[in-house]
Amino acid sequence: MNFKDLNNKALISDSDIDWEDLGAGVKRKIMAYDDNLMLVKVEFEKDAIGSIHNHPHLQMSYVAKGSFEVTMGDDKKILNQGDVFFAPSNVFHGVVCLEAGLLVDIFNPYREDFLITSP
């Protein structure tokens, strides 16, 4: 990859990317990705739910704003701004937003399912 290609993927302005409304008080922005890594912002209104789910991807999530009750397997904990959770492959996890907030999610490999758009 030449520098120009890298530069186009490496320097990303938040204002150039639109939010995708997922409904029920949740929206996301796919900020950057390649085959190995993806960074996504997910904004939650108070009381919005990130349903319990699992996937084969590794996931780390940084609580950039707000407060969340996070379920990881059989454990639950309240995480606040500055905290992090790690979801290993295929472990069921989800969140309930206790105070309007923003998660920054990092996936390995990238979430191909996030890139599928309906016609």
C-alpha positions, 0 to 999 in steps of 0.5 A, spaced: 500 500 500 502 506 498 502 512 502 496 516 499 492 509 500 494 509 507 493 516 508 486 516 505 484 510 510 488 513 516 486 520 517 478 520 518 474 526 520 468 524 524 464 530 521 465 526 514 461 520 517 453 519 518 450 516 524 446 510 522 440 509 526 439 502 529 432 504 532 430 504 539 435 510 541 441 507 538 445 509 533 452 508 530 458 510 526 463 505 522 469 510 523 474 505 520 476 498 518 480 493 514 480 486 514 483 485 521 480 491 525 474 495 526 472 501 530 465 503 531 462 509 535 455 507 538 451 512 541 445 510 546 439 514 549 438 513 556 434 506 557 436 504 550 439 496 550 444 493 546 441 486 546 444 480 549 448 477 543 455 473 541 459 473 535 466 470 533 469 477 533 474 479 539 471 486 542 473 491 546 469 497 548 471 503 551 465 507 555 467 514 552 461 517 555 455 515 560 454 509 564 452 502 562 450 496 566 454 491 562 452 483 562 458 479 560 456 471 560 453 470 567 456 477 570 454 484 570 457 490 572 456 498 572 461 501 567 462 509 567 466 513 563 473 511 562 471 504 563 472 498 558 469 491 557 472 485 553 468 480 550 472 474 548 469 470 541 462 467 542 461 470 549 454 472 550 454 480 552 450 486 552 448 493 555 443 497 558 444 505 558 443 508 565 445 515 563 446 517 555 452 515 553 457 513 547 461 506 546 467 506 542 467 498 540 473 495 537 473 488 533 477 483 530 476 481 525 472 487 522 464 486 522 462 484 515 455 484 518 455 491 519 457 493 512 451 489 509 446 494 507 439 493 505 436 495 498 
